[in-house]
Amino acid sequence: MNAQTAHPLTPQDCLVALMVAVSASDEDIRTAELVKIQSAVNMLPVFADYDIDRVNRTSQMVFDLFEQEDGLDALFGLIREDLPERLFETAYALACDVAAADGSLTESELRLLEEIRYELNIDRLHAAAIERGARARHMV
């Protein structure tokens, strides 16, 4: 944890960490989910100045945390510290997009999305709109 204090996460790291967490939540990281994360980092304005090399380091941090018993709590602690509130809905939208990317939502993905909603204090109506948008974007 001390290494994290010395090198706090950037807001973009937090967004990447949540996307990776959703992808890894069912213990099956699918290609469609990785492509979704990569395209978000490459295309979205919030990542304009982001060093793409940080994606691997941030992903590894999430995997390391998930191996620990309270890893998810630790991840949310870091995100609460380093993600500005103005990006909470963006974070939830990106998490929903990754969850929807492979065309199916697993029980563990749904549970993690619920946890993210709770941790980021996303209004129920806003969450429903974000989820609906993700569903519409990933319709086949």
C-alpha atoms as a printed R data frame, in Angstrom:
    type eleno elety resid chain resno       x       y       z
1   ATOM     1    CA   MET     A     1   0.000   0.000   0.000
2   ATOM     2    CA   ASN     A     2   2.930   2.390   0.631
3   ATOM     3    CA   ALA     A     3   3.910   2.312  -3.030
4   ATOM     4    CA   GLN     A     4   0.411   3.533  -3.858
5   ATOM     5    CA   THR     A     5   0.702   6.410  -1.389
6   ATOM     6    CA   ALA     A     6   3.965   7.485  -3.014
7   ATOM     7    CA   HIS     A     7   2.434   7.201  -6.481
8   ATOM     8    CA   PRO     A     8  -1.249   8.016  -6.207
9   ATOM     9    CA   LEU     A     9  -3.496   6.922  -9.023
10  ATOM    10    CA   THR     A    10  -4.401   9.482 -11.633
11  ATOM    11    CA   PRO     A    11  -8.125   9.930 -12.262
12  ATOM    12    CA   GLN     A    12  -7.579   8.039 -15.533
13  ATOM    13    CA   ASP     A    13  -5.864   5.190 -13.654
14  ATOM    14    CA   CYS     A    14  -9.003   4.965 -11.516
15  ATOM    15    CA   LEU     A    15 -11.199   4.701 -14.609
16  ATOM    16    CA   VAL     A    16  -8.946   2.009 -16.090
17  ATOM    17    CA   ALA     A    17  -8.871   0.148 -12.752
18  ATOM    18    CA   LEU     A    18 -12.664   0.015 -12.591
19  ATOM    19    CA   MET     A    19 -12.929  -1.190 -16.189
20  ATOM    20    CA   VAL     A    20 -10.338  -3.907 -15.541
21  ATOM    21    CA   ALA     A    21 -12.087  -4.862 -12.294
22  ATOM    22    CA   VAL     A    22 -15.381  -5.372 -14.122
23  ATOM    23    CA   SER     A    23 -13.660  -7.434 -16.801
24  ATOM    24    CA   ALA     A    24 -11.841  -9.569 -14.216
25  ATOM    25    CA   SER     A    25 -14.838  -9.908 -11.876
26  ATOM    26    CA   ASP     A    26 -16.037 -13.135 -13.517
27  ATOM    27    CA   GLU     A    27 -12.464 -14.496 -13.666
28  ATOM    28    CA   ASP     A    28 -12.721 -14.576 -17.452
29  ATOM    29    CA   ILE     A    29 -11.262 -11.549 -19.208
30  ATOM    30    CA   ARG     A    30 -12.739 -11.656 -22.690
31  ATOM    31    CA   THR     A    31 -11.209 -10.158 -25.816
32  ATOM    32    CA   ALA     A    32 -14.298  -7.978 -26.376
33  ATOM    33    CA   GLU     A    33 -13.802  -6.474 -22.909
34  ATOM    34    CA   LEU     A    34 -10.105  -5.776 -23.523
35  ATOM    35    CA   VAL     A    35 -10.928  -4.179 -26.876
36  ATOM    36    CA   LYS     A    36 -13.564  -2.011 -25.135
37  ATOM    37    CA   ILE     A    37 -11.031  -0.851 -22.514
38  ATOM    38    CA   GLN     A    38  -8.408  -0.165 -25.193
39  ATOM    39    CA   SER     A    39 -10.816   1.798 -27.387
40  ATOM    40    CA   ALA     A    40 -12.060   3.850 -24.416
41  ATOM    41    CA   VAL     A    41  -8.471   4.788 -23.528
42  ATOM    42    CA   ASN     A    42  -7.672   5.568 -27.179
43  ATOM    43    CA   MET     A    43 -10.831   7.529 -28.033
44  ATOM    44    CA   LEU     A    44 -12.360   9.308 -25.046
45  ATOM    45    CA   PRO     A    45 -11.432  12.918 -24.231
46  ATOM    46    CA   VAL     A    46 -10.883  12.073 -20.541
47  ATOM    47    CA   PHE     A    47  -7.872   9.963 -21.630
48  ATOM    48    CA   ALA     A    48  -6.407  12.581 -24.024
49  ATOM    49    CA   ASP     A    49  -3.222  13.128 -21.977
50  ATOM    50    CA   TYR     A    50  -3.069   9.627 -20.505
51  ATOM    51    CA   ASP     A    51   0.139   7.599 -20.824
52  ATOM    52    CA   ILE     A    52  -1.062   4.358 -22.441
53  ATOM    53    CA   ASP     A    53   1.797   2.474 -20.763
54  ATOM    54    CA   ARG     A    54   0.035   2.983 -17.416
55  ATOM    55    CA   VAL     A    55  -2.777   0.611 -18.487
56  ATOM    56    CA   ASN     A    56  -0.649  -2.508 -17.882
57  ATOM    57    CA   ARG     A    57   0.613  -1.280 -14.507
58  ATOM    58    CA   THR     A    58  -2.900  -0.329 -13.400
59  ATOM    59    CA   SER     A    59  -4.279  -3.675 -14.619
60  ATOM    60    CA   GLN     A    60  -1.603  -5.562 -12.680
61  ATOM    61    CA   MET     A    61  -2.481  -3.576  -9.552
62  ATOM    62    CA   VAL     A    62  -6.127  -4.663  -9.899
63  ATOM    63    CA   PHE     A    63  -5.126  -8.325 -10.403
64  ATOM    64    CA   ASP     A    64  -2.846  -8.140  -7.336
65  ATOM    65    CA   LEU     A    65  -5.618  -6.592  -5.255
66  ATOM    66    CA   PHE     A    66  -8.126  -9.240  -6.405
67  ATOM    67    CA   GLU     A    67  -5.797 -11.938  -5.032
68  ATOM    68    CA   GLN     A    68  -6.211 -10.436  -1.540
69  ATOM    69    CA   GLU     A    69  -9.186 -11.058   0.690
70  ATOM    70    CA   ASP     A    70 -10.180  -7.362   1.010
71  ATOM    71    CA   GLY     A    71  -8.852  -6.460  -2.426
72  ATOM    72    CA   LEU     A    72 -12.101  -4.976  -3.670
73  ATOM    73    CA   ASP     A    73 -12.421  -2.782  -0.574
74  ATOM    74    CA   ALA     A    74  -8.816  -1.656  -1.048
75  ATOM    75    CA   LEU     A    75  -9.528  -0.834  -4.707
76  ATOM    76    CA   PHE     A    76 -12.578   1.244  -3.772
77  ATOM    77    CA   GLY     A    77 -10.498   3.010  -1.112
78  ATOM    78    CA   LEU     A    78  -7.936   4.039  -3.733
79  ATOM    79    CA   ILE     A    79 -10.661   5.121  -6.137
80  ATOM    80    CA   ARG     A    80 -12.449   7.200  -3.484
81  ATOM    81    CA   GLU     A    81  -9.112   8.932  -2.771
82  ATOM    82    CA   ASP     A    82  -8.044   9.603  -6.337
83  ATOM    83    CA   LEU     A    83 -11.150   9.840  -8.556
84  ATOM    84    CA   PRO     A    84 -12.766  13.300  -8.636
85  ATOM    85    CA   GLU     A    85 -16.513  13.255  -8.051
86  ATOM    86    CA   ARG     A    86 -17.131  14.858 -11.461
87  ATOM    87    CA   LEU     A    87 -15.944  11.572 -13.030
88  ATOM    88    CA   PHE     A    88 -18.108   9.205 -10.934
89  ATOM    89    CA   GLU     A    89 -20.787   8.844 -13.632
90  ATOM    90    CA   THR     A    90 -18.098   8.520 -16.312
91  ATOM    91    CA   ALA     A    91 -16.542   5.696 -14.280
92  ATOM    92    CA   TYR     A    92 -19.891   3.936 -13.978
93  ATOM    93    CA   ALA     A    93 -20.616   4.375 -17.695
94  ATOM    94    CA   LEU     A    94 -17.230   2.885 -18.626
95  ATOM    95    CA   ALA     A    95 -17.775  -0.023 -16.215
96  ATOM    96    CA   CYS     A    96 -21.187  -0.698 -17.778
97  ATOM    97    CA   ASP     A    97 -19.707  -0.583 -21.283
98  ATOM    98    CA   VAL     A    98 -17.056  -3.151 -20.371
99  ATOM    99    CA   ALA     A    99 -19.639  -5.398 -18.707
100 ATOM   100    CA   ALA     A   100 -21.872  -5.212 -21.796
101 ATOM   101    CA   ALA     A   101 -19.028  -5.582 -24.325
102 ATOM   102    CA   ASP     A   102 -19.201  -9.364 -24.670
103 ATOM   103    CA   GLY     A   103 -22.993  -9.429 -25.022
104 ATOM   104    CA   SER     A   104 -23.740 -11.040 -21.656
105 ATOM   105    CA   LEU     A   105 -23.675  -9.992 -18.025
106 ATOM   106    CA   THR     A   106 -22.551 -12.520 -15.436
107 ATOM   107    CA   GLU     A   107 -23.823 -12.526 -11.872
108 ATOM   108    CA   SER     A   108 -20.395 -11.365 -10.626
109 ATOM   109    CA   GLU     A   109 -20.354  -8.470 -13.118
110 ATOM   110    CA   LEU     A   110 -23.837  -7.413 -12.001
111 ATOM   111    CA   ARG     A   111 -22.774  -7.567  -8.338
112 ATOM   112    CA   LEU     A   112 -19.676  -5.482  -9.030
113 ATOM   113    CA   LEU     A   113 -21.689  -2.892 -10.979
114 ATOM   114    CA   GLU     A   114 -24.065  -2.678  -8.016
115 ATOM   115    CA   GLU     A   115 -21.092  -2.193  -5.690
116 ATOM   116    CA   ILE     A   116 -19.662   0.528  -7.970
117 ATOM   117    CA   ARG     A   117 -23.063   2.298  -7.990
118 ATOM   118    CA   TYR     A   118 -23.082   2.196  -4.213
119 ATOM   119    CA   GLU     A   119 -19.424   3.220  -3.703
120 ATOM   120    CA   LEU     A   120 -19.668   6.120  -6.162
121 ATOM   121    CA   ASN     A   121 -23.108   7.113  -4.870
122 ATOM   122    CA   ILE     A   122 -24.666   7.069  -8.356
123 ATOM   123    CA   ASP     A   123 -28.289   8.205  -8.301
124 ATOM   124    CA   ARG     A   124 -30.659   5.334  -9.209
125 ATOM   125    CA   LEU     A   125 -32.265   7.232 -12.077
126 ATOM   126    CA   HIS     A   126 -28.866   8.233 -13.494
127 ATOM   127    CA   ALA     A   127 -27.628   4.659 -13.123
128 ATOM   128    CA   ALA     A   128 -30.658   3.340 -15.011
129 ATOM   129    CA   ALA     A   129 -30.037   5.817 -17.838
130 ATOM   130    CA   ILE     A   130 -26.336   4.891 -18.008
131 ATOM   131    CA   GLU     A   131 -27.178   1.166 -18.038
132 ATOM   132    CA   ARG     A   132 -29.796   1.690 -20.751
133 ATOM   133    CA   GLY     A   133 -27.256   3.552 -22.879
134 ATOM   134    CA   ALA     A   134 -24.709   0.751 -22.487
135 ATOM   135    CA   ARG     A   135 -27.338  -1.830 -23.415
136 ATOM   136    CA   ALA     A   136 -28.347   0.194 -26.504
137 ATOM   137    CA   ARG     A   137 -24.718   0.637 -27.641
138 ATOM   138    CA   HIS     A   138 -23.998  -3.076 -27.396
139 ATOM   139    CA   MET     A   139 -27.196  -4.408 -28.972
140 ATOM   140    CA   VAL     A   140 -26.536  -6.906 -31.760
